[in-house]
Every structure is written in structure tokens, then in C-alpha cells.
Amino acid sequence: MEHTNNFLIKFKGCYFANTQLNLEILENLDDFEIRDDDVFIITYPKSGTVWFQQMLCLIYFEEHRKGIGDLETVERIPFIEYSPQKVDFAEKPSPRLFVTHIPYYLVPRGLKNKKAKVIYIYRNPKDVMCSFFHFLKKLTASATDNFVEFMKLFLEGEVVGSLWFDHIKGWYEHKSLFNIQFLMYEEMKKDLRGSVLKVCKFLGKELSEEDVDAVVRQATFENMKNDPRANYDNKLKTFFGIQKKGHFFRKGTIGDWKNHMTAEQNEKFDMIFQTKMKDFPLKFIWDM
Ligand code: A3P
């Protein structure tokens, strides 16, 4: 384990954030006991993690769908690696839902039994990079608040989750080891209802039309932004250590990179993308 700055910790070749990181869990992840009905959400940061947490909470928990109680999505679907030191996931009742940014090679061995389900959410990397940049600007201990510098860090993988290209390719190229479904942020954005139905089918969840409507209604950007169970605002300080007042939610759009990148930066990005993602079969959506 290596500390690179105040904010990043490198563990087995991958960067993690130094806030709330539960090293004990990470170190023992290989032996983490998996149940057949476990569900893992996997994302590279800033790809729609919190959005999908909300979607899954709404699909799985009737009381969340009906707005009963005030349990936050992150309490219902905890981060594996960013969790309180004393948490004992073995005591959690089934079905257990988890979220994590880990690369494919750090997953619990038991996930390869192909019974537990994995959903990998991905987003076009230019928007990921811009979203990441704004998020880090909110952090007091951020590495940089200069976009040019941040693009360099992003393209070198000097950020939480390490290199975007390695993360998605690692998971995709090893997909035959898992019971996994890939879902695109932009697809959720363009067809939320269709995405909810696709996820329900994968999970074997049968919801009534009315329940599907309730999921869709409460998983929109506008709704989530104002829903304290889903908008992470309460977690800015406790979870991310952000002292400034602010909101977790930003724009939630496709193509915001066009407001950030110059033609030259875009060209450079495209060249790297084409080299690294040559022959990669998943398609990306870059604008609305
Ligand atoms: P922006 O910064 O581009 O607005 P993560 O949860 O992985 O950190 O991803 C955060 C990104 O997801 C942010 O992107 C956030 O606005 C966006 N997001 C969250 N909920 C959303 C929703 N319901 N619809 C669209 N985008 C959403």
C-alpha cells in the first residue's frame, strides 16, 4: 500500500480515496463470502454510481419506492471498500446489495460462481473526466483545480479508480467469469424506463406497471437532486470529508465535455481513445 498524496492510496495497483477507506475489507476481499442472491454494482467513479444506487433501491425496497422512512441509498447499498471500520456485512440480511469501484482483479473470488449478479455501469469517458474534475474541485484536499492538469492526471490514471481504460476493459474482457450485465449511463438517460425494465429482467424482478412508474419517477435527475435519501448531500462531509457547503449533484447531462475541452484537447483524447479502445465492442454515446 502506497500513499501518493493526502487524497490517494494505491492498493494492489489501483488508486482509492483516502476517505473512509476500509483497508481491512480490501485486504480480505478475495475471501469475502458471497451469497447467491447478492448484487454488486460496479462503476468507475463519476459514471452514474449514485443514480444506479437509487434505481436499485427503488426496484428492491417497496418502502423506498413508497417514500416510507428516511434510509439513504448508501445505507441500503453500502460501498464495500468505503465503509465504517466496524461494519460486518455477514450480518446483513439477504438480498445484499453492494456498490464498489474496484477493478475486476480485486473482486471476491466467490463472485465467479456466476450466481451472484454484477451490474457494470459505464459512461463516455469525456463526461466522466469533466464530472470528476468538478467533483474534485469540491474536495478541499483535491489534487488540482486546473482542467488541463486534471486531464493529464485522468489520462495517466492518477485518480481514484486508476485508468478509466483499464477499468472498463478489465471488466469487459473478463465478463465470462461473472454473471454480469453492462449498462450505459447514456442509455439510462435516453430511455430510463427501458433501462429499468432491462435491469429488472436481469435481476429476475417482476414489478407492476405502477411500480415501474414509481421507480422511473423517482430516479430522474430532478427528483434525486431534491431527495435527501438519494442526493448524497448529507454525505459530502461525513463520507467525502468536504467541508464546504454544496451539492453532490451537478448537471447530469450527456456531452458536457464540449463545454470544457478545446478542439486540441479533444483531438488528443480521441487519439488516445482510439488506440486504447481499438476493437473494444461496447459503443459509447458522446452527445444527446
Ligand atoms: P455530472 O457531474 O456530469 O453532473 P457518480 O455517482 O458515479 O459519482 O456519478 C456522478 C454523475 O452522475 C454526476 O454527473 C451526476 O450529476 C450524475 N447523476 C446522478 N444522478 C443522475 C440522474 N438521475 N440522471 C442523470 N445523471 C445523474
Residues whose N, C-alpha, C, O or C-beta is under 5 A from the ligand:
A	BS01	A3P	Y44 P45 K46 S47 G48 T49 V50 W51 D127 S131 A219 T220 F221 M224 F249 R250 K251 G252 T253
